[in-house]
Amino acid sequence: MIGNIVAAITGLKPPAGVVTGGTLVTNGGFNYRTFTANGTLGITVAPVTFDILVVAGGGGGGDIVGGGGGGGGLLGFTSQTLSTGNYTITVGQGGAAGSGVGGNGTNGNDSQAGTLTLVKGGGGGGAYANPTATNGSTGGSGGGGGGGASTGGSGGSASPSGQGNAGGAGRGSTYAGGGGGGATAVGATPPASYTGGAGGAGDSSYSAWASATTTGSGGAYSGGGGGAAGDLLTLAGAGGTGGGGKGGANTPATAGVAGIATSGGGGGGGRDYLPGAGGYGVVIVRWS
């Protein structure tokens, strides 16, 4: 209590205890409050200036030569001065994997910190049900198109733009799925082979945050899921850095890999009924 009063009177930086909620870590001269599920950020002494990272849930991969799910939208907010009070934190869950022949993956859920801009979940991956392929869905980053003549979902659909990128189209001639879009790169359209499209790369600019809080994947967030391999080959699309899951294949039977939890990574597309779900997101509040 004395520390709080001194901070309020003198303008000194407040101790970590005057900001509550989530999990507290102090590292490299910064305090971090990490939310991996819905919660409340409480501030008992103001003003405090925060940087805030918001990552939405990744999209699920599509079924049957499915496209990869798009990475969850990602936005960073710098120098946010918050008053005393409680702020609702919403952490988006990952989208479900597609189910049944031609089942698209579902979009990831949105994330939000207080009244800051809503960050959109990644788009679900498209699929294929002979003779029709479905497109990837729009989201923070778009899902990849299903194998066949399809398109990827557009990314960065929310305002402001910059939450992510579009997914790749599926390839009709080889029936391979497109890669889901990532925070910093579009998902790949499959090459002229049976290889699935690679997921778009996630954002590694918050690697210090990821290391301090043990979140993300490989120091990055919001990678796109890889597209499923075409024909009977094992050439599944790679998941994008930042938690995107690899696509599935048929020989041997390999499931699409789920997006990594706390990264907002998209799930890998499934070759035969085995797509991956999207990974849930994270909200991190940092101050010094």
BELKARA-V182435 format. One record per backbone hydrogen bond with DSSP energy under -0.5 kcal/mol. NH is the residue of the N-H (numbers start at 1). CO is the residue of the C=O. Records with the same first field share a line. If there is no record, write none. Layout:
BEGIN
NH=CO / CO
END
This chain:
BEGIN
5=1
6=2
7=3
8=4
9=5
10=6
11=7
18=15
19=16
20=42
23=34
25=32
27=25 / 30
30=27
31=287
32=25
33=285
34=23 / 32
35=283
36=34
39=89
41=87
42=20 / 40
43=85
44=18
45=18
48=82
50=48 / 80
51=286
52=77
53=284
54=75
55=282
56=73
57=109
58=279
59=70
60=106
61=276
62=67
63=103
65=271
66=270
67=126
68=178
69=267
70=123
71=181
72=264
73=120
74=163
75=54
77=52
80=50
81=79
82=48 / 80
85=43
87=41
89=39
90=112
92=90
95=58
98=61
102=128
103=100
104=102
105=125
106=96
108=122
109=93
111=119
112=90
114=88 / 112
116=113
119=111
120=118
122=57
123=141
125=60
126=144
128=63 / 64
129=132
132=129
134=127
136=151
137=124
139=154
140=121
141=71
142=165
143=137
144=68
145=168
146=134
147=65
150=148 / 170
153=143
156=140
157=139
165=182
167=153
168=179
171=176
172=170
175=171
176=171
177=228
178=145
179=188
180=225
181=142
182=185
183=222
184=201
185=201
187=166
188=198
190=169
193=191
196=235
197=177
199=238
200=180
202=241
203=221
204=202
207=204
210=206
211=207
212=208
213=209
214=210
215=210
216=262
217=220
220=217
221=203
222=263
223=242
224=200
225=69
226=245
227=197
228=66
229=248
230=194
233=230
236=234
237=227
240=224
244=240
245=266
247=237
248=269
249=254
250=233
251=252
254=249
256=274
257=246
259=277
260=243
262=280
263=260
264=260 / 280
265=260
266=223
267=59
268=257
269=226
270=62
276=268
278=95
279=265
281=92
282=55
283=35
284=53
285=33
286=51
287=31
END
